[in-house]
Amino acid sequence: MEQRLVIRSLPQAYEVIKGMDLSIGWESDYRDSAREALKKILEGRMEDRITGHLEEMGWGEESDRRNGGYIRHLLTELGDIELEVPRTRKTSGVGVIRAYTRRVHQVDRMILSCFVLGLSTRKVAQALLPVLGEPVSAGTVSRIAESLDASVQAFHRRAIRRHYRFLVLDGVVLKRKTGGGSAKRVVLVALGITPEGKKEVIDYAIARGESREAWELFLTDLYRRGLNGKDLEMIVVDGGTGLLAALPVVYPSIPVQRCWAHKARNVTDKVRKADREAVKQDLRRISHASGIREARSAIGAFCRTWNDICPKAVQCLLADEEELLSFFRVKDPSLWTHVRTTNAIERKFVEVRRRTRPMGVFSDRTSMDRILFAVFTHENYKQGINTPFMLTDTNI
């Protein structure tokens, strides 16, 4: 007796196609043959569904009958497939193609990956044309990108349950389009260092600037969601006045470490160009000292060397002396390099800028949020910290 293969899902259909001998040609021949094979499988499965439905109706009191069909397009890795969907008065065979989805999830993820990697919506179509064999409109890419929005909002609202040993805070400037050209937007970022040494972007907020109000709002939200500072040993900051003013309100009892990278730039800005390299080396002797005593001795030497030549540079250093040396409280010297600067956040933004450089500037706040979310969650994933995001079905 002849056995009939029953295909119950699209992934199963792909497995069947992989097992077929499609070596009759290359490129276009392969793609055409594979599309035709998948078309027959799917249309056959839809026909089986309608036949089974009518048989069930015939056994019961209800009645139904065929009512022609209609054309539906399915965009797959093989390109666009035109399917004839049979229907009755009460139902249709379209449920076979994954509950009314026009695109298979693999294609959605492929399109979204191009967007996340920094391609503009128009360039995505060009990039995927050789793979799909069909153009993808900029509008389609934009609609798929919108599927991230629910995950982005969930990320910003989630409870923060993980424990962190150190908290690093910084504000980084990005650009976005406005009606009058491009405008700068500051991204406030909180990065946590776990007891295991993993660096996680806990959350971020797009703000107009680094005012006390902006930082206080951001930090209060983190506190409310669970980052109450109970296990924090130290907070590392860039030295912005708005952040320094907000910290005592939200985290009043946690030691603060001022970023040495920011301080070094501020100090060298106050010396002659010819002296900058020598000043940098003297500052490094302080920041990379073997202990607190050696660091204070190096500060004394710095003052004696440079006070008469560039007194403003010396004043800039001494104004934050204690907070520049806070990292020496950490007993493990191997951790000092991670907590004396905010460079961990700066390194995350190297990836953000690399991926967004082809875009020029962000078209709106929402697109900026999506890119930041995608990049940061991917960076967290590389640290072994998973924040999964899901693509939703596109219903029609």
Secondary structure by P-SEA (a helix, b strand, c coil): cbbbbbbccaaaaaaaaaacccccccaaaaaaaaaaaaaaaaaaaaaaaaaaaaaaaaaccbbbbbcbbbbbbbbccccbbbbbccccccccccccccccccccaaaaaaaaaaaaacccaaaaaaaacccccccccaaaaaaaaacaaaaaaaaacccccccccbbbbbcccccccccccbbbbbbbbbbbbccccccccccccccccccaaaaaaaaaaaaaacccccccccccccccaaaaaacccccccbbbbccaaaaaaaaaaaccccaaaaaaaaaaaaaacccaaaaaaaaaaaaaacccccaaaaaaaaccccccccccccccccccccccccaaaaaaaaaaaaaaccccccccaaaaaaaaaaaaaaaaaaacccbbbbbbbbcc
